[in-house]
Amino acid sequence: MHIAIIGNGISGVTAARFIRKLSDHKITIISAETEYFFSRTALMYIYMGHMRFKDTQPYEPWFWEKNRIDLVKDYVNNIDFNAKKLEFQSGSALSYDKLILATGSDSNKFGWPGQDLDGVHGLYSYQDLEAMERCSKGLKRAVIVGGGLIGIEMAEMFHSRNIPVTFLVRENSYWSNVLPKEESNIINKHIKENHIDLRLETELKEILPDANGKVRAVITNKGEEIACGFVGLTAGVHPNISFLKNTTLETHRGILVDNFLKTNIKDVYAIGDCAQIRTPKPGRRPVEAIWYTGRMMGETVAYNICGHPTEYDPGIWFNSAKFFDIEYQVYGYVPAEMPDEMETIYWAHPDGRKSIRLNFDKKEKHILGFNLMGVRYRHEVCEKWLREKTSIETVLQNLGMANFDPEFYEEYESEVIDIYNKKTNSNIALKRKRGLKGIFSFLKSNG
Amino acid sequence: MNNSNLSIAHSESDLNGKQKIGLALVGIGLLALLIAWAGAGASAPLAFLLVAFFGFAIGGLLFAHASYQDKIPGIKNNGVYHKSISARGIIAWILAILITGFYICLYWFPAYIEGLIRMHDPLSQVLRNKPADQWFTYGTFYTVAVLIMGIKFIYKYRHNTYQIIRTISVMCFQLLLAYLLPAFLATMNQPEAYFTYFWPLDSYALRPEWFGWNDPASVGMIGYIIIISGILLPFVVTPILTYLYGKRWYCSWVCGCGGLAETAGDPFRQLSDKSLTAWKIERWMIYAVLVAITLLTILLWVNHQTHNELLGSITEPYKKTYGFLIASMFSGVIGVGFYPIMGSRVWCRFGCPMAALLGLQQKFFSRFRITANGGQCISCGNCSTYCEMGIDVRAYAQRGQDIVRASCVGCGICAAVCPRGVLRLENAADDVNNRTKDIRTMHISKEGISIPM
């Protein structure tokens, strides 16, 4: 059986790796972007000079041959679903028995005047990075539009080369549709202390060209004109499925798939950013353009193709990011706006760059989520507490177990407990400090 | 990939005023060294010594302060691959040739660096009561490099308590035990013992002569301390500490080679080769050196006991060859001279017999490992890139697998540069024999998704 995978990102490559583990099927990965898989999340580090492009490739070139995964660098113009055939830009074609669509995302453009000018780019693909590099020489100012994860990455990238940045954020606080107010404020301050010109509640209205059709300036919704040589469009991404429109494949925002990641066409699957789950699990979105879910879908689709029907279940929510010098981790349910049935304990360090938040159920008193800024927590421990709906007091007493900061780092768990004690008039104390000892028995225990 | 256009030098021109003054002072120090080397060191040793020392010390510290202190604490690797010195550019090659040339003179042609040696006479008189020789000169350069670059490293990682404590440790061991104590022993007319180097790294330790068996009466109190520590350190202290904390207690906390690599070598750590081929070469080479030094030690003892009757004819040439190839060429010339080209741990990774021995224990009988944090890895590659030992840390981290590698010196930089908080250096006794078996990444199974334990 020949399995073709369109897209060599984390989803497609994880699928290929697990299909190889589970079977002897012929596997072909097709990508027009790069010859080899690289970590998309590491693009910023290439620009900043932390790594070379080849350092972002998790596998050496021999890996693909050794694992008999064929790589094709070409663009798929058309898919003949009836004949099970891919037609490439180069003119050649490839037949498949099963097809996995892992085509990823594209940067959002909301019809702004001037959005296709020279010097206007998103940051998603390797080509986007090359474009940023081309535009950086002699660049006097960059304007970034969109207050999410990619926007702040782009700001950090330009900042690393001392290129001034104006950062337009539509909301009244950075990433405030995801981060609770306090954490969002930490990042606002951090953006400003990095000398980024942060403009909250400001939107892009128009991008102005110079005589050569290159970006000259932007105009904001407040009527201000900001001179710049580069505009970064980072107002989110959408599934990259334009080449699939007008086919028999059912799509909406993304390619519609059932819980086994099957599309409406037999033997065709979709995973990662480009997939839209018809009936997502409670609390989850139908399209989740996230590294981790892409990886999980890749593994799930491999099971389904290799004869072990497995439902896609992304498990308990987790994510992470880094905003300039502040690391961020989240486990479980941490909404931006606190629902009525939720109670929260929030601790912040006086240095303004660290915080710990624990959310729990007001009535049942069990843990709901962890939100960390500048402090690392252990995934397995948090997940077990969340899965078992452990009581907040048990979690607090053992909170040291979750701490994943390096040795000799100060531990703040007892300060978190103090806040809880004051808030609830309780008198509980920290029983466990950081360290691997004890974690093993906890993780292996049942219930 | 047309990656070349992604590595144009940007950052070099972005030096601020204080950094420029710092570099100018370092330049003056360097100039003083050059003039002293050319011969003036003999005529006005103190003047050149002071200018060189203060040029490097004040200039270096000013540069470090200006580079990091005004910035927000965090990982400061911007431009590492854009700068000539840290990306194998022309400056890196010039530096490599200079250091290599210095080592060649030091080992085989000390007459050519006579000016530099004479420059150290005043210091040597104060510390050791006798004129300088090439080894005192070398020790001074080495110690000053560890101290100045150590302080720079501490500035760079001032948010990271583990890095600060570890660096203070290597600086103290170098200054006190590897520099001042041997000098002090010299003033007492005692052998200049280096307590941070012992068998098998010190190829002259555990030799029959050391034990004074030819003339037991000549062994003084210090001599007995040297002999006893020479036995206790490798065979009692080392196994215990390595069991408890992994080989890091030595390689990145105590050892002088490690001390230089972690401080002066830090700007070059990313240059280590991460390929599988390099790992294969490493495993052959490092254990071959361990076998070679073991054989040498056995030969010396057999010879001693049989009064050179058995194997006497091959022992001396073998000893000379080991000394030339391993102790001088490998650990010195290549080990340090090639920092700017092959990274800071070439000797530690491919040659050091001590690292080989500690590594075997770390792999099979130690509580130490680096844990990966569940499913948080994004395969970005920062950990692997900045691993000075060339370990492909990411290969384990992205599978959620604990990292147990013989070569890991526990410097902790992988955990520091990780942007997602995935890695942690840890010790635990519970699972010494199956540390690598648990793969705790997010995993799919028929039962659903979980992190297996």
Interface residues (C-beta under 8 A of the other chain):
Chain A: I10 T34 E35 S39 T41 A42 Y45 I46 Y47 M48 G49 H50 M51 R52 F53 K54 D55 T56 Q57 P58 E60 W62 L129 E130 E133 R134 K137 S160 R161 N162 H190 E193 N194 W291 Y292 R295 M296 E299 T300 Y303 H308 T310 E311 D313 P314 G315 F318 S320 A321 K322 F324 D325 E327 Q329 R376 Y377 R378 H379 E380 E383 F404 D405 P406 E407 F408 Y409 E410 G435 L436 K437 I439 F440 S441 L443 K444
Chain B: M1 N2 N3 N5 L6 S7 I8 H10 S11 D14 I72 P73 G74 I75 N77 N78 G79 V80 Y81 H82 K83 H159 N160 T161 Y162 I165 Q270 S275 L276 T371 N373 G374 G375 Q376 I378 S379 C380 G381 N382 S384 T385 R394 A395 Q398 G412 A415 A416 V417 P419 R420 G421 R424 L425 E426 N427 A428 A429 D430 D431 R440 M442 H443 I444 S445 K446 G448 I449 S450 I451 M453
